[in-house]
Structure formats: C-alpha cells, structure tokens
Amino acid sequence: MRNVYLVTFFIAVLIVSVFGLRGRHFTQPPIEVFPEWAFPGMKHQPKYKPQSESKFFADGRTDRPIPANTVSRTELRTDDELYLGKAADGSWLRGFPKSITVDAQLMARGHERFSIYCAPCHGALGDGNGITKQYGMGATPTYHDTRLREIAEGEIFNTITHGKTNMLPYADKVTPHDRWAIILYVRSLQRAQNGTVADVPADHRSELGLK
Amino acid sequence: MSNIFPKSANKLPLQIVIYLVVLVGLATAGVTYYMTPKYTRVGYAPVQPVPYSHALHVGQLGLDCRYCHSNIEQSGYANLPTAQTCMNCHSMVKKDSPLLAVVRKSYETGESVPWVQIHQTPDYVYFNHAVHVNRGVSCVECHGKINEMEVVSHQKSLSMGFCLDCHRNPEAHVREKADIFNLDSPTIATKSGTEAGVKFVHDWKIKPPQSCTGCHR
C-alpha cells in the first residue's frame, strides 16, 4: 500500500511540475478546457465579430468598407454648416452651425475631447507644448497668435476633419458634434490666454488676487 | 483448503476505499486548480507584431485610453486603433524605427496589422464595453493596470464567477465618471466608503443583470 501512495505522490508532483502554478506568463495560446473538437460551435461560433479575420473576403477582414456611391442610413449629411464647416456662400463658417447649441454642456464635452485627442500635441493650454514635443514632434503651432485667433470656426472644423500639414485627419475619432465642442473649447482657451484684468468682473477680481 | 490470502488481506477492502477517497480528493483539487481561466488564461502575454508599450504611451506620456480605443464609449466592441492612429505621431516620432515597419506598411497598403487578441470571452457571452464604461466600470476592473504593462498580459480570470462578483456587488467596483479611464484611481467605495458606492449605484440606476439572458444569447 505504501508503494501505491508513493506512486500517487510522484504522479501529483509530476503534474504540478509539468503544468506549473497559476499566474506565470506565457506566450502560447491558452489551453482550452473544453476543446473545440469536443464541443464544436460553442466557444467559437461561425459568426463574424468586429475587426476579426475572414477567410471569405479577399482582404481577410470581416469589416467591410462602405461600397462606392452609397450612404448608410442616418448618415446622409446634407447640412454643410454642420458637416463641412461651410456657410451658404461656400466660405468658411464664422460662429457655430444653427443645429449646435452652444452651452456649458458643449464646453465640458469640448474640454474632455480636447484633453483626449488634441492635448498630447497641442498641450493643455493650446500653446503647442504637448508631451509629444519632448519626443521629437516639432513645430506644433500655438493657438495664441493673431492668425489662429481670427481664423474662421469652419476652417478649424476642416482642419480637424482632414488634417493639415503634419497633422493627420481626426474624422474617424471625433464626431462632427464633438469637433464643434472642441472648437468651442479652443476658442475659450484663446480667450483665456489673451484676457486682461478688465475681462474679470470687478467683484470677482479679489478671488484671483487682482486689484 | 490451504490459505490463499494472507491475513493482512482482511484489511485490503478498507485500504482500497481510503485510497480511492484520497485519489478523488487529489483529482478534485487538480481540476479546481487547473481547469479554470485563473490557470489557463491569466498570464497570457502573446508576442505582438509591434512591441507596443502601454507603460510608455499611457503611463509615461499620459495618453488617454480613448485616444486609440476611440469607439469604446459608443460601441460594445473595444476597437483596436487604425494604423493611421499610430502614424499621427510616428510619421514624425521614431519614423524610421524598424519596430514600426509593420505599422508603416499597414498605413501605406491598407493591410491589417496582425495583432493577437488576449482578452476573449466565448462567443456565447455578449459583453458590451460601452455599457460598462458609461456606467462606472473602469477598464482596470477587468484588464488590470494596463498603464504599467510593457507587454500586455491577461490579469483577471474573466470567468463567469468573476463577472458575477461585480454584478452582485457593483457598489464595491464602481468609479466616478472622471476616473473611468484613470487606471490608478480608487473606487468610490475605497475613496468615500461603501455607502457612497451604494448611493452611486442607486443614483446612476446601475442594475447589473444576474439573469442568464443578461449576458448569454
């Protein structure tokens, strides 16, 4: 009987030494406890998921591009002010499109989106001193010069949508509504950086240590 | 008739029973320890086509998760970034690095970068990222401290028990809206006590389903 226990013990030691303990790092695909051949179509169902591989389509993707000359439902963009930043006469829109409500909520949204997508290069203040500057991204312009203070809102919209010089397009990440929110926030940054004591209401000046 | 069996054989049936109990106990222990995602999946850190470091980009540079995983708040699926997302910076920063050759090729030709998926639920589980991040569940709850990982590895088991731990006690896991994408942030419960967590769950109408069809379809 003692021999049987010894053999069992050695088998247990063998299993632990082969399979190891929990939590070690490994690069091979994980073992499946219920393998695909025994339970077909459960864990891996024959269906397409986003950004996964397809053996059917020539480009190997399940995600399909939108066919030429078609528009998805709800994606028809006829409002040139909202989607192109252009006024009725074809010039860059000044101010905000009629369908955008400019309020504190839009400003908060703009602040949030600016911090995610713009601040890495343009900096939290919009002065062009984002973190990427330390890593070799040169010549990110500051928002606080006359040209960009006076630029039309519609042209900023176009720059976010299509990019400009070194800046690549952000249309896939920032929705048209969010682009207008960001523009609003950029305008507030420009206003703040060029403010004077006269801009602060008299009864709030003491809070900022101003006279 | 001579004695075929020695006298010690009288004890044998009992000894066999005891041995079987020990054996079943060992087998149960082995199955419990090994046949679970805590063993099979935790620690999975595949070699990726580009050695992208979250520790550098998120931890050190402070990029937001949403800079790359940009549809996370609208989509059930957490998208991987397009090659253009990388090129936003890498068209200027380290633009000739051989490590980024795959990304440059993808950007030029439109071919996919063959990233290896690490966190994967079975196809019969419907997990919706947007619902979770918009309802106080931070990335860190399921993915661990990605912002400190040079190489991303599977940290939590993502087993059904893991899901239910949180679905039954959401108050212990929720975070303020502003902290969702800050992986170093504390939960509301650790910051302001369990009652604040309970209040948040109530105010935000967080009602995590515990029925089968909540997640299985």
Interface residues (C-beta under 8 A of the other chain):
Chain A: M1 V4 Y5 T8 A12 I15 F19 R22 G23 R24 H25 F26 T27 P29 P30 I31 E32 V33 M42 K43 H44 Q45 K47 K49 P50 Q51 D59 G60 R61 S115 I116 Y117 P120 C121 I131 T132 Y135 G136 M137 G138 N166 M167 L168 P169 D172 K173
Chain B: Q15 Y19 V22 L23 L26 G30 Y33 Y34 M35 T36 K38 Y39 T40 R41 V42 G43 Y44 A45 P46 V47 L61 G62 L63 D64 R66 Y67 S70 S75 Y77 N79 L80 T82 Q84 T85 M87 N88 C89 S91 M92 V93 K94 G110 E111 S112 P122 D123 Y124 S153 H154
